[in-house]
């Protein structure tokens, strides 16, 4: 008798992938601790979310930052475990533990620099790289993101909108706890960290996917292959209004090839429908660029 439930269960990650995930989450959490203890916190600049609240509590109560990061994030770990999944929750609690321990170890170390402009730029960038690594490998370092995911599933607001509102009030509170100058620098550091997370997630060599609908699909497809060295895929579609059968060209390119792709399309059909979007990761298939003759 075949056990259907076992066949449908998720395939376990190989041991090498699990080790890689642990290493990258560890590096990400340590980088965030470096950003906090050696750049931002000594200069009264804070991050958003639960970490930002922890920084304010640590300042007011004169207790270790790592203690508040761990205790305040703990309830969100249980929420994440029940609602988002075991793997994500375990990766998150591991990352938060590493972050808490690393902040405690680094706390006695004096700040690298005390020039607030440089602190904001480098502290925000290191923070974003650390958080980005953890997110990329299946975890989180801030419980407010888990809360935002849960709220968004039961409200008309997106995760980004909820996080933005929460952080708005945190930075307002920072103005009263520290100074309004510190609050404004914190907003800048948060924005830099946000962009650094994007770079880690998408990569510097960002890929793009293009969907092209044209009656000259064969000529355009051949030109993309010959002039860009990219393989294309033809998909079949049907117009909902006209009922006409259409061929759709799908191709993945780098951002540097976007202009040349548009030039190819316009050469054959300047009225073609074109949709281009960002792709965070490309694996498998024949994405590797072919030689152009």
N, C-alpha and C positions, 0 to 999 in steps of 0.2 A: 504494500500500500504506500502511495506517494504522499508525503507530507507537504501539502500545498503551501501552508503558512511559512515553512522554512524556505521554500523556493522564492516566495515573495519578499522575504526579509532583506534588509539592506546589506549590501556587500561590505564587509569590514575593510577598513583601511589597512594596507600593508604596514608592517612594522617600520620600514624605512620612512614612510609618509608620516606616521605618528611621531617618530623621532624628529623629523624635519619640522613638523608643526610645533612641537614643544620648544625646539631651539629658536625658531623664529618668534614665537610668542614671548619667550624669555628675553631675547634681544630687544623686542619692541617695548616690553615693560621696563627694562633697564634704561632704555633711551628716554622713555617718558620720565622716569625717576631723575635722570640726569638733568633733563630740561627743567623739572620742577625745583629740585634742591640746589642746583648749581647755577641756575639762571633766573627763573621767574620768582619763586617764593621769597628768596632773600631781598628782592627788590620790590616786594609787595605787588607783584603782577600775578594774576591767577587765571586758571583755565575755567571753562564752563562746566556745567553739569554737577554731578556728585563730587568730583574732585575739587571744583571751585568752592562748593559749600564746605568741604573738608578743610580747605586752606583757611577759610574764615573762622571756622570753629577752632582750628589749631592755634590761630593767632589770638583769639579771644580767651581761650582756656589754657593756653601755654602747655598743650599736650602734643605728643608726636603726631605728625601729619599722617603717617602710615596707619596709625590706630583708627583714625576717623575714616580714611579711605576704605579700610577693610570692613569696619562695623556698619557704615552707612550703605555700602554696596551689598551687604549680605542679604537683605530682604529681596533685592532684585535678582540675586542668584536663584532663589527659590522660585520666583516668578518665571524666570527664564527656563528653569529646569522643567516646570510644568507646562509652559505654553510654547516655548520655542524649540526645545529639544535637548536631549542629554549631552550630545557632543558639544554644542554651542555653550551650554551652561558650564560644563566641566572645563572647557578651554577658558571661559571667562573667569571662573573662580581661581584657576591656576594663574592667569595673568594678573589678577588683582592681588593675589598672595605675593607674587614676585615683585609687583610694584610696591606694595606695602613694606616688604622687607628691604628692598633696595633704597627706598626713601629714608628708612631708619638708619641704614648703613652710611648713606651719603650726607645725612643731616649735619654731622660735625665738620664736614669739609667746607671751607669758605667758598663763596661765590667766585666764579671765574672772572667776571667783570661787573662793574656797577654803573656803567653808562646805559641809561634806560632804553635808549633807542636801539643800541646793539643787542641788549638783553632781549628786547621784544622780538627783534628779527630772528636771532639765532635760537633763542629759547622756543619761540613759536614753531620754527622750522624743525628743530629736533623733536619737539613734542608731536608734531604732525607725522613725522616719519615713524616714530615709535607706535603711535596709535594706528597708523595705516598698516604697518606690518601685522599687528595683532588682528585687525579686522580682516586683512587679506587671508590670514591663516585660520579663520573661523572662530574668533573670540571677540571680546570687548573689554575695555578697561573702565567703563563708566556705566553705572546702572540706569542713568537717565535715558540712555539710548534704548534699553530694554523696555522701560516704561513707555517711551514714545511709540515703540512698535506695538505694544499692547493697546494703548489708547487709540492709535490710528486705525486699528482693526474694528473699533466700535464707534468711530466718529468720522465726520467728513474731512478732518484735517490730516495732512500728510505727516510722515515722521519728521521731515525737515522743518515743517512749520511748528510742530510741537516743541522740538529741541530749541528752535529759535526763540519762542516765547519764554520757555523755561530759563534760557541763558540771559534773556533780556532782564528778567527780574534778579537774576544772580549778579549781573554786572551793576545793576542799580544798587543792590545791597552792598557790593564791594565799595561803591562810592562813599557809603556811610561808615563802613568798617575801616577802610584805609583812607584814601583821598580820591577825589574825582579825577585827578590826573592819573592815578593808578588804575582806576576803572577804565579810562579811555585807552591807556596802553594795553590793558587786558583785552579789550575789544580788538585792537590791532593784532595782538599776539594770537588771539583765537582765529582771526581771519587768515593769518599766515599759516597756522596749523591746519586749518580747513583745506587750504590749497595744497599743502604738502601731503595731506592724506590722499587727495585726488591724484597727485603725481605717483605716489606709491601704488595706488589702486590701478590706475590706468597705464602707468609707465610713461617714460619720456618719449618712447617711440610709439605713440598712440596709434592704434589701428582704427579704420573706419569701414563700415559696411555701406554698400550702395545698392539700391533697388531701382532699376530702370525699366520703364515701360515704353516701348516704341515699336512701330511697324518695321523699322530698319534694325531689328534686334540682331540679325545675323551679322550685318556689316559692323555694327557697334561692338558685338562680342568678339569678332575676329580682330578688330583694331585694338581692343583692350588687351587681348592675348599677345598680339604682335608688337604693339608699341609700349605697353606697360609690363609685359611678361607675367601677367596675372591670369590664372585660370578663372573661367566664369562658369556659372551654372544657370541653365535655362529652366524656369518654372512655368507651369501652366496656370493661367488665371482667367476669370470671366468677369466682365463689367456688370455690376449690379443693375445699372440703369439701362444699358444698351443690350446686354446679354451676349456681347461679342466675346469670342475667345481671344485671349491675349497671351503673348510670351513675355515673361518677366526675367530680366537679367539680374542675377545676384553676384556680387563680387566684393571681396575684402581687400582693401588697399591700406597703405600708410597715409598719414595726414599730408606728407610731402607730395603725394601723388594725386591729391584731390583736384588741384587746378588742371593738371594734364587730363584727368578723367573727364572733367567737364568740357574741356576743349575737344576731346574725341567725340563726345555725345553731340555737342553743338555742330560739329562738322557734318554729321550725318542727319541729325534731326534736332533742330533748335526748338521744337515744340514738345520734345520728349518729356515724360514725367520722370523726375529724379528725386529720390529721397535718400539722404546721407545721414548716418548716425554714428556715434562713437561706439567703439567696441573695447571692453575692458581687457579681454584676453582672447587669444586665438590659439587653439590646440588642434593637432591632427590635420587630416586632409592634405591639400596641396597648396598651403599658403606660401610656402617658400618661393621666392621670386625666380622665374625662369630667365634664361639668357635671352636677350633681345638681339635679333639678327638684323 
